[in-house]
Amino acid sequence: MSFSKRLTLLGLGSLHLDQLPKARKQRHPHILDSGYIIMNDTLTSDVIGRRVEVNGEHATVRFSGIVPPVAGLWLGVEWDNPERGKHDGSHEGTVYFKCRHPTGGSFIRPNKVNFGVDFLTAVKNRYVLEDGPEEDGKEQIVIIGNKPVETIGFDSVIKQQSQLSKLQDISLRNCAVNCAGDKGAIAKACPNIRKVDLSRNLLSSWDEVLDIADQLGHLEVLNLSENKLRFPLGSPSRTGTFPALKVLVLNRTGITWAEVLRCASGWPVLEELYLESNDLFISERPADVLQTVKLLDLSSNQSIDENQLFLIAYLPRLEQLILSDIGISTVHFPDAGTGHKTAMFPSLQYLVVNDNQISQWSFINELDKLPSLQALSCIRNPLTEGSKEAQTTRQLIIARIGQLKTLNKCEILPEERRGAELDYRKAFGNEWKAAGGHQDPDKNRPHEQFLAAHPRYQLLCLKYGAPEDGELKLHQPFLLKNQLLTLKIKYPNQVDQKVLEKQLPDSMTIQKVKGLLARLLKVPVSELLLSYESPKMPGREIELENDQQSLQFYSVESGDCLLVRW
């Protein structure tokens, strides 16, 4: 029986002689103690296309050879940051390699370049705790057959194995990982890993990713951002590599849409896909792939337009779509007319369109056609930034998208929706009348141009009643800031108190109203509770619960009645 087999029988796993601290392999001169590979000036292995790191900057090797008149081996690299380079890959009239940027290239001596480490070495460098000097020098007697064998550092090896096997969530960001390493070594040492951050490393191809993932059967989350990867030209030869993968981050990897679709057959249960900053052009509709995706991030891909978005509009489970900074300004769902819902994006609940060129209200009107939309984020657009009154813009968006429950990560309460819709109804009431609108339903026929600009207006008239002439003359929402409201004030719990009538500005906050009433009634402000009734909504009482909001916010109108309790 071999020595290693006897160790296995003794319960010491699959330890080999080269794992024992006293039997260390002699390192090659160009391998550092950390495991990082530094080439020497005579090494001539095929390095074209390899990813490298030099003084913290990342690059891709485009050339290896002699550059006369200087003797010795040179590597020509194309930097990720073109400002780091000096030329376009040529020297004294000779083109040695090509760069996308005129200053993206440099020639570097091999001994200045770091080619990185394998996955397991990076894990050990980051996660294996170093033993103290006492443990390193601790002797242990192991019986092999009938002979006692003295070992030093045995506990240390077992401890390392135990530490690695417990790992589930690891971050190897910027650890110069370049490959999987020895076949099967990852699965053997780290069988329980579920989440891996491999962003900003030295992986150069999708095959290297597959070599790692093949050994991580429980992998659920994988971040590969900022690895300049080469993807297969055809369908990947290996399938079943990601049986449990739910979240995949491929930001700034250089992947194309065609490559996404080719690789996606290997992601059978994927739920979240991040493709930010890849200069994507959506060229074809996903067929039998990405059908399980619930979140798709296409941010900062400036080539994407609304026609390309229609190609992903029928992903059946897509609930969240992130389109920040893609330059979009318009959207139109051709299958849905005014007042109807589109068949596109049937499950979409949350849409993010921050940092775009949206400047027309027609964009917001179209979003009301999305059948499942509940949350919208649209900050830093000309439409929202150009207005001096942010609250006004918010109210207009709420009024135009009927099913919206959250806007810019802020919940829309029922009182806010009611106020926004009532104000919208009044704000465009005169325009509605001029377009053919009428309080009599039989005569209410506004022209198509008005309905296209205000698709929900007719619905709001049905919900709250058509605006009356008196309201339209007296009330100019969003413009008149100090309109006086004539209100009755009642005290439901104090039958001996007389009903008062007061004129209050609609911009007055609830806190100031309470202060006024506290002085009149000689009751502490902290004890006052306010609500109001409206003759337009008989039997309903609305609480004024936020002291910082105004009467206008709660859509309090002249003729309404404040109810005061303490």
Disulfide bonds with the S-S distance in Angstrom:
none
